[in-house]
Amino acid sequence: MTDLPTAENPLRIGTRASPLALAQANMAASALIAVHGIAPDTLQIVPMTATGDRIQDRALAEVGGKALWTRELDAALDADEIDIAVHSLKDVETLRDPRFALVAMLERADPRDRLVVREGVDAVSIADLPHGARLGTSSPRRAAQVKRLRPDIVTTLLRGNVATRLGKLAAGDVDATLLAAAGLDRLEMFDIGAVQGADLLLPAASQGAIGIECRSDDDKVRALIAAIDHTPTHVAVAAERAFLAALGGDCRSPVAAYAHFRADGSLRLDAEIFSDDGAEHAAGHVLVTGAGDAGALAHRLLDEAPEAVRRLFSA
Ligand SMILES: NCc1[nH]cc(CCC(=O)O)c1CC(=O)O
């Protein structure tokens, strides 16, 4: 039997303090409340500031990469100050310390990007943007994808949380930006921006997925959060992350990877890799079909990932 948290001994949910991170932590809390039938006061949200939230003026790849989003939450988990950490999985390193276990993922939201333009710019796709438009992003993937589609567009660094970026766009710092539909929707900004098809702008690995970690040796909490795992999301996102891992942890090239189940039950992984300026580009997909449940398909995809990487990107 799962040991349930109590008001005296609540489950402490660690999260970054940004509005998006808090919304995601609350989604995890709601899922736990619903599945276990527990009272809201048996859960406690513990917001923390990550180094990545403090550094606003540089590209994160220059100063330490994705660990800047996880370091504080990792330390708090390790010190038993929180019991679980809720992350935008896109921002979590592929190779994690074995002391932490990524046990559950919530059902994935829209994985695509939306193009958001400032007032006075009339565009619903990258192709529509005016000649020489300035597009702000902090994502090397988005910058490379945009430059590949539109070499005339000038990409500049745009950092900060979603509201900060939208503020800089409104102020005219840039003409356009790309933001994850998932983040905008979770902030209830349903009308902001125009969705870009995954065929033109393949999403980042894990985009739209929320991951929930705990201490690997914490069996009680593991059981508690395993109950809210969404298996199809977990399988597809695991395939994307295995693909990144197969590319190698030191791969600094912009990469896009998106896996999804098709109506016939097969699992398809699409991937692209770019040079920073988008001039060089390789793309491909792997399709795993046949008998077996989602887990079996995913394992096959994972087994095939190193070979798939060679096949996709050996031109
Ligand atoms: N790097 C920031 C980040 N990390 C996750 C999301 C969106 C939410 C998600 O992908 O689940 C965002 C904002 C964005 O890219 O627009």
The ligand as an ORCA input file, in Angstrom:
! r2SCAN-3c Opt
* xyz 0 1
  N      13.431     27.036    -21.905
  C      12.293     27.587    -21.273
  C      11.128     26.691    -21.326
  N      11.158     25.446    -20.824
  C       9.942     24.873    -21.043
  C       9.160     25.803    -21.676
  C       7.780     25.621    -22.111
  C       7.019     24.481    -21.477
  C       7.322     23.141    -22.040
  O       8.030     22.968    -23.048
  O       6.816     22.170    -21.418
  C       9.895     26.956    -21.850
  C       9.484     28.228    -22.478
  C       9.550     28.181    -23.974
  O      10.370     27.465    -24.569
  O       8.781     28.937    -24.603
*
